[in-house]
Amino acid sequence: MKAASILGSVLLAAVSVQGHVVPQARDTPVEDLASEEPSQITSLLEEAKAKVINQVALNERKMRKRGLTPSCTVDKLRFRREYGSLSTSERLAYVNAVKCLQTLPPLTPASVAPGARSRFDDFIVTHIQQTLNIHFSGNFQPWHRWYVYQYEKALREECGYNGSQPYWDWPKYSSAPQDSPLFNGDPYSLGGNGEYIPHEGPVIVPPPGVGGGNIQLPAGLGGGYVTTGPFANMTINLGPVGGLEGVPAGPLGGLGYNPRGLKRDIGPAMNQRYANWTTVLTLLSQPNIDAFRHVSEGVPYTPEIGPHGGMHYNIGGDPGGDLFTSPGDPAFWVHHGQMDRMWAVWQALGSPFSTTRYTDLGSGPYAHQSWANEPPSPLTPLTEVLDMGYAAPSTTIANVMSTTGGEFCYFYL
C-alpha cells in the first residue's frame, strides 16, 4: 500500500545537518515557533493552578472540620516542572534515578517476558502487553496517568529520587527540539539525538485489525544511534513489536531478549506540525472530553495523528518509534508527563460549579473499551481496573481522575 504523507499540504523549508540538506515542515504561524509562551496560555495555566490550590485548601478545611485528616493538603502538594526549568543538579538527579532503575532486577518473571532485564523493563513489558487496549479507548488517559505516577514512585522509592516527574513542554523547543535541554547531549540531558543518517522518514503501519492506512512521516535530524549524553550506551532489551514498515519484530512478540542500542530521529518537523502553541491553546479550549481527546490523539493512522502520536514519532528511532515499546526510551516519560499535564490543566479549567471533568470519560469513539470502538464495545466505566502487570499495583479509573484525589497530590507548574 502506498503511504500517505503528512508533508503533502505543508510548505517545506530546509535545514543543514552535517552538510546535508534536510526537509523541514513549516505550516505553522511564526508565533508558534517562538520559545516564549503566549500570554493567553500563561493566563490559562495560572488560572488552573489557582483553582487547584483553592480546591485543595477548601477540601482540607472541610475535612478538618469533620475531624478527618486529608491525604492531600496545600503543604503536601507537589508540582511537576518543565525539564529545562530544573537546575542542572535536579536534572542530573532525575537522570541518575532513571539509570538506577535500569540496573535493578526485574519483577516480571522470565516465563512472562524472557527479555526483561531490569525494573525499567517491567514498565515496558506491561505497555507491550496492553497497547491495543490502552490507546484510543476510555482508559487511555487514566491508565497513562497511573502508569507515569507509578514510574515516578519507583524512581523515588527504589532509587532515592527526591524530585517529581518532569515534563516536556512541546512548543517551547519546537524550532529545534534536538538542541533543547532534553536532547542536547550534555550530562544533564536525556541523551542526544541519534547520529545523522541520510534517510527518508519512517512509514507507520497499523497493527492487524486496526483501521487506517500506512502514513509516511517526515525524517528527523538523526536516525542513528545516540552517542552523546547519559544514555549513549543504553541497551534496549525488549521489542520491537511492529508498526514501522521494514522493521522486523523482535523475538516472542517483542517480549524476548533483543539487546541493541538506543536510536532517535528528533527534529523540528513533527514538533512544529503537531505540538505548537496553537495546539496547546486549542487543547485547553475544548468544551468536553470527547473534543479534547480528538485534538490530543487525532485520528490513528491518518495524517492527523495529534500531539500524542506526533511527538512519539518525533522521538522516533528505536524503541521510541515503536507504538508498543516506546516506553523504552527515557523521553517517553517526559512526553507523557506533558500529556497528563494537558489533561490535568484542562480538567482544572472546568466550571467551578461542576465536577464533570473529573468524572466524565465521554461518549465518543475513544470512550469505549476497544480501540476507537472497533469492534463496537461498551463505554468504559469508572470502575474499570488499570492493570499495571508486574510493574506496579493496579487501581481503578475512579481513583485517578483527579491529580489531588486518591493517592495523588500533585499538579503542574
N, C-alpha and C positions, 0 to 999 in steps of 0.2 A: 504494500500500500504506500502510495506517495504521501509524504508527511506534509501537513500544513505548516506554514511558517509564521511565527509571530512578527517577523520583520516585513511582512507584505504591505502593511499600511503605515509604516513609520519612515521617517527620514533617517538617513544614515550619515553620521559623521565618522571621523577616523581618528584613532589614537595610535601612537607608535610605541611598541613594546619590543625592546631589544632589537630595534631596527626593522621590525615587521609592522606593516600597517594592518590594523585590526578594526573591523566594523564596530561601531558603537551606536546603539539605538538612541534616537533623540526625538521623542514625540511628546515631551513634557514641557510646560512653560518654564521660562528662565527662572522664575521664583522657586520652582520645585527643585532646582539644582543647588540652591543655597544651603549652606550648613546651618544657618541661623533659623531657629524655629519661628514660624509666623505667629503674630500676636493672637490671632483667632484661636490657634491650637493651644498656646500658652494659657489663655484665659479659660479654656475648657478644662485643661489639666489642673489648674489651680482650683477651679470650681469643684471638680471631682474630689480632689484631696480634702478640701474643706468640708465637703458633705460627709465623707467617710469619717474624718476625725470627729465631727459633730455627732454623727450617729453612734460611734463607739462610746463617746462620752455620755450620751443620753442613755444608752443601754446600761452602761456602768452605774449611773445614778439610780436607774430603775431597779437593778438587781440588788444593789447595796441597801436600798430602802426595804427590800424584802428579806434582808439578812443573808443574801447569797453572794458568793464570790465570783465575779465574772472571769472567764478564761482569757478574754481579750480586753485590754484597757488601753487608754491613750499612752500610758507609760510603757506598755509592753509592745506597742505597735511597731513592727519592723518595716523599713522602707527599702524596697529593691531599687537599685540605681543603674543608670546607663553605664556600660562598661568603661567608656572613655572618661567618665567623670570620677572614677575611682583613682586614688593615688597609686603610684607605682607599687608601693608596698601592699596595698589592698589587692591589686591585680595579681601580683606575684603569689599572694596567699591563696587566691582562688585557683590559679594555675597549679600550684603545688598540691592543693587538695584534690583536683581532678587527676593529677598524676598519681597521687596516693591511691585513689580508688582503683586505678588501673593496675596496682600492684597487689591488692588484697585478693584472697582466693574467692572464687565464685560460690554462691549459694545454690545455683542451678545444678542439679545432678547431671553427670556426664551422660546418663541414659536419656535425658531430655535434650540436651544440646552439647554434644561432644566438643564443639568448638569454643565454648565459653571458657575463658581462662582467668577471669577477674570479676570483681564486683561491678566494675564498669560494664562488663559484658552482660551481666544479669539484666541490666536495663535494655540492652539491645535485643536480647532473646525475647523478652515479653512483648516488645514492639513488633518484632518479626512475626510472632505467633498471632498477633491480634490486628495487624494492619488493616485487613479488609473489613474489620468490624468497628474500627475506631476512627474512621475517616468518612466524611460526608454522611454521618449518622448523628443521631441525637446526643450521643455520648462523647462526641469529638472534643468539645471544649472542656467539659468536666473531667474526662479521662486524662487529657494532657495537663490540666491544672494540677491534678493529684500526682501525676507522673513527675512533673517538674519539681513539685514540692517534696516528693519522696527522694528525688535525686539530691536536692539541696540538703535535705535532712541527713542523707548518707554522708555527704561532704562534711557536714557539721559534726555528726555524732561518731562517725567512723574514721574521719581524717583530720579532726581538730580545727576545721574551718570556723572562724568566728563571724564571718560576714553573711550577707544574703545573696541569693542568686541574682547576678546582674542580667541586664537585657541589652539587646542590640536595637538601638533607635534607628530603624532603617533609613529614613530620609536624611539623617544628619550627615551621613558619609556617602550619599548616593552618587556623587560625581566621581568618587574614587574610593570605593569600599576597600580595595586591596591595600590602600595606604593608611587606612584608619587604625586607631589603637588596637582594634581587634585582630587585624591581619597584617600589620606592617612587619612582622617577623622579629620584633625586638624581644628581649627576655620576658616582657610583661604582657605580651600578646597571646592570642590563642594559636600562635604559629603563623607563618607567612602563607602567601598564595602558593599554588603549585608552580613549578618552573614552567616558563612559557614554552609551549609546543605549538607550532602552526597547525591548526585543526579547524574543522567545521564544528558547529555546535552539536550537542547531542540530540538524538531523536528519542523522545519519551514514548513508550508503548504501553497501552492499557493492560492491566492484568487480565487473565482469562475471565470472562463473564462480566466485565466492566464495560460500560458504554463509552463512546468517544472514539477518536482516531489517533494515529501517530502524529506527533507535533514536533517540528524542527525548532529547536531553541537557538538563540544566538550564542556564539562562542564567547567565553570569558577571556581573561588575560593570563590564564595559566594553562591548566590541563595536565601538567606533570606532577611529580612528587613534591611534597612540601619539604624543603631543605633548610628552612630557617625557623628560628624561634623554638619554644619549649616542646613542640610536638613534631619536630623534624624527624625524629627517629621512632615515632609512634608506630606500633604494629596493629593492624586491623585483623581480628581473628575470625569474624563471622561475615557471612554474606559473600557476594551479593545474592539477592533473591531473584531480581528481574525488574524490568521496567525501562531499560535503556537498550536501544537497538544495537546489536552486535556485541553486547556484553553478556557472556555466558554466566549462568547461575553457579554459585558455589556448591560444594557437596552437601547432601542431605537437606536440600531446600534452603540453604543458607545457614543452617544450624551446625554444620560440620566445621572442622578446623581448616581454615584457609588463610594462613598468615601472609600479609603483604603490607606495603607502605601506604601512608595517607596521601591521597591526591585531592587537589582542589582546582577550581576553574572560576575564580571570583573576578568580577568585572562590573562596570557601571551599567551595562545594557539592561540586564534584568532588573536591577535596583531602580533605575530611572523609569522603567516601563511599569513596574508592578507595585512599588513601595516608595512613593514620593510623598511630599507634604499634602498634596491634594488627596491622595489615597487615604491618609490618616484622617483628614478633615471629613472626607466622605464617610468613612467608617463610623466616626464618632457622632455623625449627624443622622444615622439611620433610625427610623421610628420604632422598629421592632426587631426581634431576634432573627426572624427569617430573612429580613432585608440585610441585617448586619452580617449574617453568615454568607449570604450570596456575594457581598462585596469582599469579605475576608477570604473566602475559599474559592470564589469564582465558579467556573463550570469545569469539572475534571476532563482532561484530555481534549480540550478545545484551546484556542489561543488565549482565552480569558481565564487564566488559572489563578488570578488573585494574588495578594501578597503572601499568603501561606505557601502555596506551591512555587510562586515566583522566586521567593527568597531561599527556599530549599534548593532550587535549581541554580540559584546564583552562587551558592556554596559549591554545588556541583561536585564533579570528581568522583572519588570512591573513598568512603561509602556515602558521602553527602548527596550524591545524585541518585541514590537508590531509595525508592519510596519506603522499603521495608527496613533497611539497615542504616538509615540516615542518622539515628542517634549515636552511631559510632564515631561521628565527627564531633569534637567538643563544641563546634559552632552551633550545632543543633540546639543546645540548651539555652544559649542567649537569644536565638531566633524565637524559640517557643516561650522564652521569658517575655519577649515583646508581644507575641500573640496573646498571652494571658493578660499582659498589661492593657492591650487594646480592649479586651472583653471587660476587664475589671473597671476601667475608666468609663466605658460605655454604660455599664451597669449603674455606676455611681451617678451618672448624669441623668438618670430617670427621674420621674416626678417624685418629690418627697412624700407625696400622699399615696404612693403605690409601691408595692414590693414586687410587681410583676417581673421586673428584670432579674430578680433573684429567685424566681420560681418557674419561669416560662422557658421551655425548650423549643417552642414554636410548633407549627403545624405544616410547614412546607416540606419539600422533598428531603431536606437534610435533617429533619426532626424525627425520622423513623429509625427502626432498629437495623435496617440494611443500608448498604452503600447507595445513597441518593434514591432510596426507596425502590431499588431494583434487586430482587423481585419485591413486589409490594409487601409491606410488613407493618406491624402496629407502630404507633407512636412510642417513642422512648419514655418510660415512666421515671419519675424521680427516685423510685425505689430500686432502679437497676444497679447492679453491683459493678464497680470499677475494678476489674481484676488486674492486679499487678504481677501475677505469676509468682516467681521466686524472688523477684527484685525487691518487693516491699509489701506491707499489709494492704489488703483491699478495703474498700469502703463503698458507700452508696452515693449516687449523684446528689441527693438531697444534702449530704454533709459537706459538699464542696462548692455550692452555688455562690457563697459569699466568701471573700478573702479575709473577712473578720469574724466568720462564724465557724462552728465546729472546732476542729483542731487548728484552724488558721488564725493568724493575727498579723497580717501584712498588707501593705499597699505599695504604691509606686511613686517615686519622685520623678 
